[in-house]
Amino acid sequence: MNRKELNPDSSPQAAFGARLRRSREAHGWRQDDLAERTGYSSTHVSAVETGRKVPTLRFARSADIAFGIVGTGDTFEREWREIRHGSLLEGFPEYVGHESRAAEIRLYEVGVIPGLLQTPGYASVLAGSAVKRGAITPEQAEERVTLVAERQAALARTPPPLVFVVLDESCIRRPIGEPAVMAAQLDRLIEFAAGPTTVLQIAPFDMGERRPFNLPVYLLTLPDRSLMSYAESAQQGHLERESTSVLPLLTAYHQLQAEAQSQAASVALIEQLRKGTP
C-alpha cells in the first residue's frame, strides 16, 4: 500500500489531515477503524488525511467523538473553524463554537453592532470595507458574512439562550453604509429588544468613567453553568476558560447593566434615531 507523505506546513488543510493520521496511528487504528467510528468511508478518511478533501464540521465533530476529545481545548472542531475562518482573530472561531451551545450570552460592543444582531446588509458593508482596505480577501469577506448568518441561525434553537446586549452609544450613532442599510439595522435592534429571551441596553456617552469596559467583551454561561469570556483588541483576541478569571468580568458586566439605560429608554433612543433615517 502506497503511503503518501504529508507536509503539514503546506496548508491548514494539510495540517488537519496530518494530525488526523497521527491521532489514528497513535490509537493503533487503520483507516477502516476510524471510518467505522466516524460513520464515514475509509476512502473519505484517506482523502481528508492526504488533503485531497476539505474536512467538514460534521467530520471534525465525529473525529472528536471518536478520539474522546470533545470539550477539550484542542479539538478537531476548533481546528476546522480556524481553517474555515482563517481571517478571524485568534480564539474567536473556538468562541463561536461554544456560543452556539451557551445557555446565556452577554455582549458589550463599541463602535459597531455585534455580529449576532447585524443585518446581512450591515455585515456586507463592514466586510466590503475591510476588502477595500486590503485587510482581507473577497473570499474571506464572504466567509465573514456567512459566519454572521450561521451564528444567528445557531441561536434559533429550542430552548433559546438568554441574550443580554449592551451597546455603547457609538454603535447606533456611527453610520454604516447607505442610510437604508442603517435604517434596517436600527429596525433589527428594535425587533431584537422585543424578544422574550433578549435584553438590549444602550450605554450612553455621559456614563463617562462609570463605564467599566473600554473594549468589546463577550461572556458565556455554558449549559453546565461554567463561564467563558472572549475579549479582543484591534489585532488580538483572547479566550478565557478559567472561571475565576471570568467572574470579575461578569461582576463588571452587571455593574455596566445597572448604569446603562433601561431597555425601554434604549429602544426610545433607537427609535428617535430611526426617524432621522429614510
Helices and strands as residue ranges (DSSP letters): H 12-26, H 31-38, H 42-49, H 57-67, H 76-84, H 92-99, E 104-109, G 115-117, H 120-132, H 138-154, E 162-168, H 169-173, H 179-193, E 198-203, G 205-210, E 217-221, E 227-232, E 237-240, H 243-259, H 263-275
